[in-house]
Amino acid sequence: MLNYLRQQNWTGTAATHGVDEFVGLCPLHQETHPSFYVNVHKNRFYCHGCGQGGDVIRFVELSRQLSFRQSLVYLEQTSASPTNSAPPLKPPPTPPPAERTAVLEQAAAFYQEQLDRCPQALGYLKRRGLCDPALSKQLRIGYAHGGSLRRHLTTQGFSFDLLWRVGLLNSQGRDAFYGRIVFPLAQEERTVNLYGRSLGGDFAHRFLPGPKGGFYAWEQVRQCPEVILVEGLFDYAVLWQAGFHHVTCCLGTHLNACQVRQLCDGVRTVYLTFDVDVHGSGQRASQRLAHHLRKQGIATRRVLLPHGHDPNSFFVQGGDARTFQSLLEAAQP
């Protein structure tokens, strides 16, 4: 993965928390703050700006707008070439913000309509602990069953070229979110991106190319003196369902520049409620973020869930609001 990126003139520096990880500007979208990470040990990448991640095949799919099979052929040809190199990467053309917002709003509404028609998707939400249909509607959760998004949006007046540039369709015209639960991501009441969560292990979770915006549902908590910060949207959903409405989600463990500004725009205490996973990555990220926020004058508390749990699994496996409240009260700086 790293060798391929360097062939494309990508420049990364060793991340501060390990020599096996490199960070640099994302080749998939325009950015000024490095948020593109490459893990040498796992041979995978992830961008905390646009939310894309995967292996080298997935990177070629995204950067070259190729299918999986075409990407394999491309990589074989590249490795067989005398120079073992390829043309420099260019980000896909970005549509104007107003056009992007309009088509994302329509796509989100379409996916939301499809959710109630798919028992498999509804069953998945229940298994993830989201049992309140009203909350699913409030969060505008949808499902991409595939097959009819292109037809629906083109009848609404959106061109195939626009749908492809936004990332809703791949180069073959298929729904890019096929087989995924879809969450709209809004900023200042505008849909700025979509997040797709696979029902199983068949598909990678994904964002559309482009910025993912700030914290999830930030406007609802920005005036709160205490904020619970979680990694994932299902963490957010189960906490909200349990009555913790001063919660927001950073959609990963690395904050982008917009999110840092949001946390620093007032006086508040942030309860970092990241995964307590086997490899310790969630807690390492929590420690780094706590250190950074304290330097900015933001009070932090680290919430320690039972070993092996995130907020979602904590509630799914029998945790309740009273026990979680006790964990908040026991949180340490």
N, C-alpha and C positions, 0 to 999 in steps of 0.2 A: 504494500500500500504506500509506504513512505517513498520507496524508490520510484514508483510510478509518478507520484505527485512531484517529486523533484525533477523528473524528466519534463514535466509541464511547467517548469520554472517556479514552482511553489516554494516559498521560503518559510520555514518554521523554526522556532527556537524551543529548546527544552523547557517544558513546563516546570514551574517552581516545585511541584510536589512529586517529581519523579523523572528519571532520565529515560524512561520507557514511553514517555508521552511528549508530543510536540504540539505547539500552538502557533497559529498564524492567521492571516486574513483568509476569509472563505473564498474559494474560487467559484462558488456557485451563485453568489450574489454580491452586490456592492456593499462594502462596509469599511469603516475607518478604525474600528476597535477589534483586535484579534479575538475571534470566538470559535475558530475552527481547530478542533483537536484531533490528533492522530495517535492512536495507541499502538505502539510497535509490537508489543507482546500479543495483543489480540488481533492485530492486522486489520483494524477498523477505524473509521472516522466518525466524528459527530460535530455538527455546528450548532452552537447555542444561539446563534443569530437567526438562522432560517429553519432550524430544527431538523435538518436532513442528516441521515447517518446510515452506516452500513459498511460493506466491504468494498473492494476495488471494483467489482462488477457493478454494484449499485451506484458507485460514484460515476462510472462511465455512462450508465443509463441516464443519470441526471444531467451530467455535464455535456453529453453529446446528443441527448434526446434520442436514444436508441432503445430497442427492446432488449430483453434479457439475452435472447439468442444472438442478436446483432452485436451486443456488447462482448459476448464470448469470442465471436469471430474477430472483432476489432482488436481485442487484447492479444489473441493469437497472432494476428498480423503484425501488431506492434512489437511483440517480443521476438518475432522472426525477422524483423527488418534489420539491416546492417547497422543502423544508427540507434536502434532500440528507443526511438523517440516518436513523438506525435505533435501535430500542430498545437500551439498554445491554446489554452481554454479561454472561452469568452462567456460571460454570464448571458442567459437568455434575455431577449429584449423585454423590458418592463412596461406594461401598459400604464396609462395615466391613472393616478390614484382614484379619481371619481369613477372611472370605468371599472377598475378592479373592485372597488367597494360595491358597486351596483351588482356585478355578476356574483360576487361572494354572498351577498344578501339573498339573491335568488337561489343559489345553490344550497345555502343553509336551510332555507324554507322548504326546498324540495326534499332534502334529506330528512328533515323533521317529519314531513308527511309520510315518508316511507317507513319510519320506525314502527308505527302501530301495525303495519302490515306484515311484519316479520317476527314471528314467535321466537325464532332462534336469537335474534338480537335482544328482544325483551327478556328472554331467559338469561342471557349473558349479563344484562344490567342487574338482574336480581341476584345472580351469583356473585357479582361484585359489590353487593350490599345496597344498591340503589333501588329501593322498593317503593318509593313514592312517585307515582306517575305525574303528579303536579310539579314535583321538583324537576323531573326530566323535561317537562314543557318549559319551566322557568329557565332552565339552562339551555334550552333550544337544542337538546341532544337529538341527533338524527342517525340514519343508517344508510349506507351506500350499498344497495343490492346489485348495482351494475346493470347496464343495458339500456337505460332510458334517459340518463342525465343529458347526454348530447342532444337528443331529440327535444327534450323539454326546454333546454336553454336556448337552442337555436330558434324555436318557435316564439321565444320571448324577445327575439331580435339580436341575440348575441352571436357573433361570428365564431366559426371554428377556430380561426386564428387567435382570437381573444381568449377563448377557453384553453387553448394550448399554451399560450404565453403566460396565463395566470397559473397554469399547472393542473387544472381540473381534469384535463384530458391528456393522455400520452400521445406520442406521434402517430399511433394507429387509431386514435379517436376513441379509445376506451377510457372508462371512468378510472381515474388515478386512485380513488379511495375505495375501490371495489372491496367488499367484504369487511368493511371497517365501521365501527361506531364513530360518528363525527361530532365534534364539539366546535362551534363557532367561537372565535377569539375576537373580542371587541376592544376598541380603545376610543374613548370619548364618543361612545354610542355608535361607532362605525365598525363594521366587521373588517378586520385587517388580515385575518388568516383563518384557516381551518386546521384542526388537528384530528387525524384519523387513528383510532385504536383498533388493532386487529382483534377479531373474536378468538383467535387461536394463534398458533405459531407459524401459520402459513405465510403471513405477510408481515412486513416490517411496519411498525408504527411510523406515522409521517406527518409533517407539516407541508404546506405548500411552499414553493420558493418565495423568498422575501421575508421581511421582518415579521416576528410573531407578536410584536407590540410589547406592552408593559405587563404588569401583573394581571392575572385573571380576576375580573370583577373588582378592580381596584377602587372604582368610584364608591362602592358600597362600604369600604373600610377606611378610606383615606383620613376620615376625621376621628377614627377610633384611637384611643390612647394606647391600646394593646392590640397587636395583630399576630395571628397565628399564620406562619408561613410554611407551606407544604410543597413537596416536589410535583405531585401529579394531580390530574383532574379528578380521578376517583377518590384520592385522599380528600380533596376539597369537597366533593359531593357527599361523602359519608359524614364528614364533620358538620357540614351545613344541615344535613338531615337530622343529626343528633342535637341540633340546637346551638352550635357554635357558629354564629353568623359573623364574627370578626375574623374570618379566615380568608386567605388569598393564596394563590398558587403561582410559582415561578416557572412551571413547565420545564423542569430540569433542576440541576444543582448549581449551575453557573448563571449569575445574573448578568443581563445585558445592561448597557449604559442607561437606557430608559428606566429600567427597574431600580437601579441604584439611585437615580434622581428621585424617583417616587418615594423610596424609603427615607430619603434625606430631606424631604420637603416639609417636615414637621417634627415635633417632639413625640416620640412613641417608644414603646418597648416591643421588640419583635421576638416572638417565641418560635425558634427554629425547630421544626418538627420533621426532620428528614429520616429516611430509612435507617433502621438499625440492621443492616444486611450482613451476611456472612463475611464478605470481603472487607467490610468497614468503609467502603467508598462513600456512603451517605454521611457517616459521622465525620470523616475527614473533610468532606465538602462543608459540613456544618461548622466545623472548627475554623476553616479558612474564612468562611463568610462572616462568622462572629468576629473574628479578628479584624477583618476589613471594615465592618460596620462600626465597631467600637472606635476605630481611628477616625470615623466620620462623625462621632459623637452620638451614635445611636445605641441605646441600651439593648442588649440581647440576652435571651435565656435559651438554653439548649434543653429540649424536651426529650427525655430518654424513654423510648417505648421498650416493651419487652424484646429480648434478643430475637432477631429474624423477622421483625415486623415493620411495616409502614402503617400509617393511620388507616388505610383501607383494610388491610388484613387484620388489624387490631379489632375493628368493629365487626368484620365478617366472621371472625372466629370467636365472637362472644363478648368482646369488650363493650362497655356501655359509657354513657355520658358522665356518670359519677366517677368512674375509675379514671377516665381521661382527664377530668377536671383535677383529680388528685395528682396526675402526672404534670399538669401545668403548674400546679402549686409547688411541686417539688423541683421544678426546672432550675438548673444552675447557670450562672453567668458563663 
